[in-house]
């Protein structure tokens, strides 16, 4: 999380408004990358389980599980993103 602040300070070059803007942008982009990677892994796992148990379960049985997992993943990544922004934001020089 500290590396977001280091990267933002190098990009902003002593401008506080730009620094805070880049902290928010970098935190959002990193959270989006983590979310998409984990969501794809969850989708692949649910699809694999659904494919392997096709004869035993209904076709839409994994949909509720997938929605629950994605909502939990979004909440966890949102909390981590909020923590990263709050740690790196600066109000004064």
Buried (B, 14 or more C-beta within 10 A) or exposed (E): BEEBBEBBBEBBEEEEEBBBBBBBEBBEEBBEEBBEEBBEEBBEBBEEBBEEEEEEEEEEBBEEBBEEBBEEBBEEBEEBBEEBBEEBBEEEE
